[in-house]
């Protein structure tokens, strides 16, 4: 055999050795994986990954033990926050290193965790369960996430309808019902047509109500402190009169300042947003708005157009014009002191 052929076979053998060898850490991880111990396997795979030079089978095995660890830990606590981290980690791994068997196991594991969370029946469990159902669907799972959501929405709306019926006579119950509808929308990932049918008449009842979700009476009815994702506006709006039209809408509105600083109540700070997300600025503003521009007066005297902390503004009238066919969705107020929205019927 000549020297060039010997050199060729030597290089080929070295290449095969380098591509098939495993580090001590990866070998230990493989051992634990085969023993059915994904948690220890995951620990050693992580060390092998930091060390570098992993084998070509590494990412398939690494994704597998992540999925197995997710399933194992979920049996201890299906609501554990790190399960969401594992979910995102595995989704990223499979996107970069596809494997049909791992993909199928991932979808099944997500569905199992979703079922365990939904079975708990708590708002947090339902929200997390639906999040995992959506992930399972994206991963190719066969579960019907829409049907599961519909079942929960139907049951919750029956509970809320009683509070909606009381809202016309009891403003507190109107706020409670609105909060619960917001919570339901968070659980399911958005407002559904079924929710809208209950929410629209409630929004009409609540037009002139400041939605103070942290009011003591409301908290007492809810039995919990309000979720910060819902109770997010320091400035609250109350619509005294709402006159929607085919090409224009007139609104008489006031504001309550629950924030930490005073602000000038200016008509041009309002925006009307339609169902398609298009925005419209007022074409006219009259009544109790601040007349001195954006900056408060410097003479120290209180201006009726400046809304102090804990105070209510005077009522201002604003008009919006828009093309025919526009459907208003909500009124937004935005100033240096904060932002607020009032959803329309």
QUITA-V185701 format. One record per pair of residues at least 4 apart in sequence whose ideal C-beta (glycine too) atoms are under 8 Angstrom apart, sorted by the first residue. I is the first residue (numbers start at 1). J is the second residue. D is the distance in Angstrom with one decimal. If there is no record, write none. Layout:
I:J:D, I:J:D
This chain:
1:5:5.1, 1:6:5.6, 2:6:7.2, 3:7:6.2, 4:8:6.4, 5:9:6.5, 6:10:6.2, 7:11:6.4, 8:12:6.3, 9:13:6.2, 10:14:6.5, 11:15:6.3, 12:16:6.5, 13:17:6.3, 14:18:6.3, 15:19:6.4, 16:20:6.0, 17:21:5.9, 19:55:7.4, 19:56:6.4, 20:55:6.9, 21:55:7.1, 22:26:4.2, 22:27:4.7, 22:30:7.0, 22:48:7.8, 22:54:7.8, 22:55:5.1, 23:27:6.9, 23:48:5.2, 23:51:5.6, 23:53:6.3, 23:54:7.3, 24:28:6.4, 25:29:6.4, 25:44:5.0, 25:45:7.7, 25:47:4.3, 25:48:4.0, 25:51:5.9, 26:30:6.4, 26:44:7.1, 26:45:6.9, 26:48:4.0, 26:54:6.0, 26:55:6.3, 26:58:6.3, 27:31:6.6, 28:32:6.7, 28:44:4.5, 29:33:6.2, 29:40:7.9, 29:41:4.7, 29:42:7.6, 29:43:7.7, 29:44:3.5, 29:45:4.3, 29:47:7.9, 29:48:6.1, 29:61:7.2, 29:65:7.5, 30:34:6.4, 30:41:7.5, 30:61:6.7, 31:35:6.4, 31:41:8.0, 32:37:4.4, 32:38:7.6, 32:40:4.2, 32:41:3.8, 32:44:6.5, 33:37:7.4, 33:38:6.7, 33:41:4.1, 33:61:6.0, 33:64:7.2, 33:65:5.6, 37:41:6.0, 38:42:5.9, 38:64:7.9, 38:65:4.2, 38:66:8.0, 38:68:3.7, 38:69:4.6, 38:72:6.3, 39:43:6.9, 39:69:5.7, 39:72:7.0, 40:44:6.7, 41:45:6.1, 41:61:7.9, 41:65:4.5, 42:46:6.3, 42:62:7.9, 42:65:4.8, 42:66:6.5, 42:69:5.3, 43:47:6.9, 44:48:6.3, 45:49:6.3, 45:58:7.3, 45:61:7.0, 45:62:4.8, 45:65:6.3, 46:50:6.7, 47:51:6.4, 48:54:5.7, 48:58:7.0, 49:54:6.5, 49:58:7.7, 49:62:7.2, 54:58:3.7, 54:59:7.6, 57:61:5.8, 58:62:5.7, 59:63:6.1, 59:93:6.4, 59:96:7.4, 59:97:3.9, 60:64:6.5, 60:97:6.6, 60:99:5.1, 60:102:6.6, 61:65:6.6, 62:66:6.6, 62:93:6.8, 63:67:6.5, 63:90:6.0, 63:93:4.3, 63:94:6.0, 63:97:6.5, 63:99:6.7, 63:102:5.0, 63:106:7.9, 64:68:6.3, 64:102:5.6, 64:105:7.4, 65:69:5.9, 66:70:6.5, 66:86:5.9, 66:89:5.9, 66:90:5.0, 66:93:6.8, 67:71:6.6, 67:90:5.7, 67:102:6.4, 67:105:5.4, 67:106:5.2, 67:109:5.5, 68:72:6.2, 69:73:6.0, 69:86:6.8, 70:74:6.2, 70:83:6.0, 70:86:4.4, 70:87:7.0, 70:90:7.0, 70:109:5.7, 70:113:7.3, 71:75:7.2, 71:109:4.7, 71:112:6.7, 71:113:7.7, 72:76:7.6, 73:77:7.2, 73:80:6.3, 73:82:7.4, 73:83:6.6, 73:86:7.8, 74:78:4.8, 74:80:7.3, 74:83:5.8, 74:109:7.7, 74:112:7.0, 74:113:4.6, 74:116:6.4, 76:80:7.5, 78:83:7.4, 78:113:5.6, 78:116:3.7, 78:117:5.2, 78:120:7.4, 78:125:7.8, 79:83:7.9, 79:117:6.2, 79:120:7.2, 79:124:6.6, 79:125:6.2, 79:128:6.2, 81:85:7.2, 82:86:6.3, 83:87:6.3, 83:113:6.3, 84:88:6.6, 84:128:7.6, 84:131:7.5, 85:89:6.3, 86:90:6.2, 87:91:6.3, 87:110:6.8, 87:132:7.0, 87:135:5.8, 88:92:6.4, 89:93:6.4, 90:94:6.1, 90:106:5.6, 91:95:6.4, 91:106:7.7, 91:135:7.0, 91:138:7.8, 91:139:7.1, 92:96:6.6, 93:97:5.9, 94:98:6.1, 94:99:6.8, 94:102:6.1, 94:103:5.7, 94:106:6.4, 94:139:7.7, 98:103:7.0, 99:103:6.3, 100:104:6.4, 101:105:6.4, 102:106:6.0, 103:107:6.6, 103:139:6.3, 103:140:6.0, 104:108:6.5, 104:140:7.1, 105:109:6.1, 106:110:6.4, 106:139:5.2, 107:111:6.5, 107:136:5.1, 107:139:4.1, 107:140:5.1, 107:141:3.7, 107:142:7.8, 108:112:6.4, 108:136:8.0, 108:141:7.0, 109:113:6.5, 110:114:6.2, 110:132:5.0, 110:133:7.6, 110:135:5.2, 110:136:3.7, 110:139:6.1, 110:141:6.4, 111:115:6.3, 111:132:7.5, 111:133:7.1, 111:136:4.6, 111:141:5.2, 111:143:4.8, 112:116:6.5, 113:117:6.4, 113:129:7.8, 113:132:5.0, 114:118:6.2, 114:129:4.6, 114:130:7.3, 114:131:8.0, 114:132:3.8, 114:133:4.3, 114:136:6.2, 114:143:7.5, 114:148:7.9, 115:119:6.2, 115:129:7.2, 116:120:7.3, 116:129:7.7, 117:125:4.4, 117:126:7.2, 117:128:4.7, 117:129:3.4, 117:132:6.6, 118:125:6.5, 118:126:5.9, 118:129:3.6, 118:130:7.4, 118:133:7.9, 118:148:6.6, 118:152:7.3, 119:125:7.6, 120:125:3.4, 120:126:7.8, 120:129:7.9, 121:125:6.4, 121:126:7.1, 122:126:6.8, 123:127:6.2, 123:183:5.6, 123:186:8.0, 123:187:6.1, 124:128:6.2, 125:129:5.9, 126:130:6.3, 126:152:6.0, 126:187:4.5, 126:188:7.9, 127:131:6.5, 127:186:5.9, 127:187:4.3, 128:132:6.5, 129:133:6.3, 129:148:8.0, 130:134:6.5, 130:145:7.0, 130:148:7.5, 130:149:6.0, 130:152:8.0, 130:187:6.2, 130:188:5.7, 130:189:6.2, 131:135:6.7, 131:189:7.6, 132:136:6.2, 133:137:6.5, 133:141:8.0, 133:143:6.4, 133:145:3.9, 133:148:6.1, 133:149:7.7, 134:138:6.6, 134:145:5.9, 134:189:6.8, 135:139:6.2, 136:141:3.5, 136:143:5.9, 136:145:7.3, 137:141:5.7, 137:143:7.2, 137:145:5.2, 143:148:7.4, 144:148:6.5, 145:149:6.2, 146:150:6.2, 147:151:6.5, 148:152:6.8, 149:153:6.0, 149:188:5.0, 149:189:7.9, 149:192:7.7, 150:154:6.2, 150:194:7.8, 151:155:6.7, 152:156:6.1, 152:187:7.3, 152:188:7.1, 153:157:6.0, 153:184:6.7, 153:188:6.1, 153:192:5.9, 153:194:5.6, 153:195:6.8, 154:158:6.8, 154:194:7.0, 155:159:7.0, 156:160:6.2, 156:180:7.5, 156:184:5.2, 157:161:6.1, 157:184:7.6, 157:194:6.2, 157:195:6.9, 157:198:5.5, 159:163:8.0, 159:180:7.7, 160:164:6.2, 160:177:5.4, 160:180:5.1, 160:181:6.2, 160:184:7.4, 160:198:6.4, 161:165:6.4, 161:198:6.3, 162:166:6.9, 163:167:6.6, 163:173:4.8, 163:174:7.9, 163:176:5.4, 163:177:4.0, 163:180:7.1, 164:173:7.9, 164:174:7.8, 164:177:4.9, 164:198:6.1, 164:201:7.1, 164:202:5.0, 164:205:7.8, 166:170:5.0, 166:173:4.1, 166:174:8.0, 167:171:7.2, 167:173:5.0, 167:174:3.4, 167:177:5.8, 167:202:6.1, 167:205:4.8, 167:206:7.0, 168:174:7.8, 168:205:5.5, 170:174:7.1, 171:175:6.7, 171:206:7.9, 171:209:5.1, 172:176:6.4, 172:215:7.4, 172:217:4.8, 172:218:5.9, 172:221:6.5, 173:177:6.1, 173:221:7.2, 174:178:6.4, 174:202:6.5, 174:205:5.4, 174:206:4.8, 174:209:5.7, 175:179:6.3, 175:206:7.3, 175:209:6.6, 175:211:5.5, 175:212:6.6, 175:213:6.4, 175:215:6.9, 175:218:5.0, 176:180:6.5, 176:218:5.8, 176:221:4.7, 176:222:6.2, 177:181:6.4, 177:202:5.6, 178:182:6.5, 178:199:7.8, 178:202:6.2, 178:203:7.7, 178:206:5.9, 178:211:5.9, 179:183:6.3, 179:211:7.9, 179:213:5.1, 179:218:7.0, 179:222:6.4, 179:226:6.5, 179:230:6.1, 180:184:6.3, 180:222:7.8, 181:185:6.5, 181:195:6.1, 181:198:6.8, 181:199:5.2, 181:202:7.2, 182:186:6.6, 182:227:7.9, 182:230:4.5, 183:187:6.5, 183:227:6.5, 183:230:6.7, 184:188:6.4, 184:195:6.5, 185:189:7.9, 185:190:5.9, 185:191:4.9, 185:195:6.4, 186:227:7.3, 186:229:6.4, 186:230:7.4, 188:192:6.6, 191:195:4.9, 191:196:6.0, 191:199:7.0, 192:196:7.2, 193:197:6.7, 194:198:7.3, 195:199:5.4, 196:200:5.7, 198:202:6.5, 199:203:5.9, 199:343:8.0, 200:204:6.9, 200:345:5.0, 201:205:6.6, 201:345:7.0, 202:206:6.0, 203:207:6.9, 203:343:5.4, 203:344:6.4, 203:345:4.7, 204:345:4.0, 205:209:7.6, 206:211:6.6, 207:238:7.4, 207:239:4.2, 207:242:5.7, 207:342:7.6, 207:344:7.9, 207:345:7.4, 208:238:4.9, 208:239:5.9, 208:240:5.7, 209:238:6.5, 210:236:4.1, 210:237:7.6, 210:238:5.4, 210:256:5.0, 211:236:6.2, 212:218:6.6, 212:236:6.7, 212:258:7.5, 213:218:5.8, 213:219:8.0, 213:226:4.0, 213:230:6.2, 213:231:4.2, 214:218:7.1, 214:219:6.4, 214:225:7.3, 214:226:5.3, 214:231:5.6, 215:219:6.8, 216:220:6.2, 217:221:6.7, 218:222:6.2, 218:226:7.7, 219:223:7.9, 219:224:7.3, 219:225:6.4, 219:226:7.0, 222:226:7.1, 226:230:5.9, 226:231:3.8, 227:231:6.6, 228:232:6.4, 233:338:7.1, 233:339:7.0, 233:340:4.4, 233:341:6.9, 234:257:7.5, 234:258:4.8, 234:259:3.5, 234:260:7.4, 234:337:7.6, 234:338:5.0, 234:340:7.8, 235:255:5.7, 235:256:7.2, 235:257:6.0, 235:258:6.7, 235:259:5.9, 235:263:7.5, 235:333:6.5, 235:335:7.8, 235:337:6.6, 235:338:4.9, 235:339:7.3, 235:340:4.2, 236:255:6.8, 236:256:4.6, 236:258:6.2, 236:340:6.2, 237:253:5.9, 237:254:7.5, 237:255:5.6, 237:256:7.9, 237:331:6.6, 237:333:6.1, 237:340:5.4, 237:341:7.5, 237:342:4.1, 238:253:6.9, 238:254:5.2, 238:255:7.5, 238:256:7.0, 238:342:7.8, 239:251:5.9, 239:252:7.0, 239:253:5.2, 239:331:7.2, 239:342:6.0, 240:252:4.3, 240:253:6.7, 240:254:6.4, 240:315:5.3, 241:250:7.5, 241:251:7.1, 241:252:4.1, 242:249:7.6, 242:251:5.8, 242:252:7.9, 242:344:7.0, 242:345:7.7, 243:249:6.6, 243:250:4.2, 243:251:7.3, 244:249:4.7, 244:328:6.2, 244:344:7.6, 245:249:6.0, 245:250:7.6, 246:324:5.5, 247:321:6.2, 247:322:6.5, 247:323:7.1, 247:324:5.5, 247:326:7.8, 248:283:7.9, 248:319:6.2, 248:320:6.5, 248:321:4.6, 248:322:7.2, 249:272:6.7, 249:319:7.3, 249:320:5.0, 249:322:7.7, 249:328:5.8, 250:317:6.8, 250:318:7.5, 250:319:5.1, 251:317:7.2, 251:318:5.4, 251:319:7.8, 251:320:7.6, 251:331:6.4, 252:287:7.2, 252:315:5.3, 252:316:7.2, 252:317:5.0, 253:270:7.4, 253:315:6.9, 253:316:6.2, 253:317:8.0, 253:318:6.8, 253:331:6.8, 253:342:7.5, 254:288:7.6, 254:312:6.1, 254:313:5.0, 254:314:6.8, 254:315:4.7, 254:316:7.2, 255:265:6.1, 255:307:6.1, 255:312:7.2, 255:313:4.5, 255:333:6.4, 255:340:7.1, 256:307:8.0, 256:311:7.6, 256:312:4.9, 256:313:7.5, 257:262:7.0, 257:263:6.7, 257:307:4.5, 257:308:6.6, 257:309:5.7, 257:310:6.5, 257:311:5.6, 257:312:7.6, 257:313:7.6, 257:337:7.3, 258:310:7.2, 259:263:7.7, 259:309:6.7, 259:337:5.2, 259:338:5.2, 260:309:6.5, 260:337:7.9, 261:309:6.7, 261:336:7.9, 261:337:5.0, 262:296:6.9, 262:306:5.4, 262:307:6.2, 262:308:4.8, 262:309:6.2, 262:337:7.2, 263:306:7.2, 263:307:5.7, 263:335:4.8, 263:336:6.4, 263:337:3.7, 263:338:7.7, 264:290:4.0, 264:292:7.3, 264:293:7.8, 264:294:6.2, 264:295:7.4, 264:296:5.9, 264:303:7.7, 264:305:5.8, 264:306:5.5, 264:307:7.7, 264:335:7.1, 265:269:7.9, 265:288:7.0, 265:289:5.6, 265:290:5.2, 265:305:5.4, 265:306:7.3, 265:307:5.2, 265:313:4.4, 265:314:7.4, 265:316:6.6, 266:289:5.8, 266:290:5.3, 266:293:8.0, 266:294:6.7, 266:305:7.7, 266:335:6.9, 267:282:5.5, 267:285:2.6, 267:286:7.8, 267:289:4.5, 267:316:5.7, 267:318:5.4, 268:281:6.8, 268:282:6.4, 268:285:6.6, 269:333:5.7, 269:334:5.8, 269:335:4.9, 270:281:7.7, 270:282:5.8, 270:285:7.8, 270:318:5.5, 270:331:6.3, 270:332:6.9, 270:333:5.4, 271:279:5.2, 271:280:7.0, 271:281:6.1, 271:331:7.6, 271:332:4.7, 271:333:7.9, 271:334:7.1, 272:279:7.0, 272:280:4.5, 272:281:7.9, 272:282:7.9, 272:320:4.3, 272:322:7.5, 272:328:5.7, 272:330:8.0, 272:331:5.9, 272:332:7.7, 273:277:6.6, 273:278:7.2, 273:279:5.4, 273:280:7.8, 273:328:7.5, 273:329:5.3, 273:330:5.4, 273:331:7.8, 273:332:6.0, 274:278:5.0, 274:279:7.9, 274:280:7.4, 274:322:7.0, 274:326:5.0, 274:327:5.7, 274:328:5.6, 274:329:5.6, 275:327:4.5, 275:328:7.7, 275:329:4.8, 278:322:7.8, 278:326:7.4, 280:320:4.7, 280:321:7.2, 280:322:5.1, 280:326:7.9, 281:320:7.6, 282:318:4.3, 282:319:6.2, 282:320:6.0, 283:319:5.4, 283:320:6.6, 283:321:5.0, 284:317:7.8, 284:318:6.9, 284:319:4.2, 285:289:5.6, 285:316:6.4, 285:317:7.1, 285:318:5.0, 285:319:7.7, 286:316:7.1, 286:317:4.7, 286:318:8.0, 287:314:6.9, 287:315:5.8, 287:316:4.3, 287:317:4.5, 288:304:7.0, 288:305:7.0, 288:313:6.4, 288:314:2.6, 288:315:5.4, 288:316:4.9, 289:305:6.0, 289:314:7.9, 289:316:4.4, 290:303:6.6, 290:305:2.8, 290:306:6.4, 291:305:6.0, 292:296:7.6, 292:297:6.0, 292:303:6.7, 292:305:6.9, 296:303:6.5, 296:306:5.2, 297:301:6.6, 297:303:5.4, 297:306:7.9, 302:306:6.5, 302:308:7.2, 304:314:6.2, 305:313:7.9, 305:314:7.6, 307:311:5.5, 307:312:7.3, 307:313:4.6, 320:328:7.7, 322:326:4.1, 328:344:5.2, 329:343:7.0, 329:344:6.4, 330:341:5.0, 330:342:6.2, 330:343:4.5, 330:344:5.8, 331:341:7.0, 331:342:4.7, 331:344:6.7, 332:339:6.9, 332:340:7.2, 332:341:5.1, 333:339:7.0, 333:340:4.8, 333:341:7.7, 334:338:7.9, 334:339:4.6, 334:340:7.8, 335:339:7.9
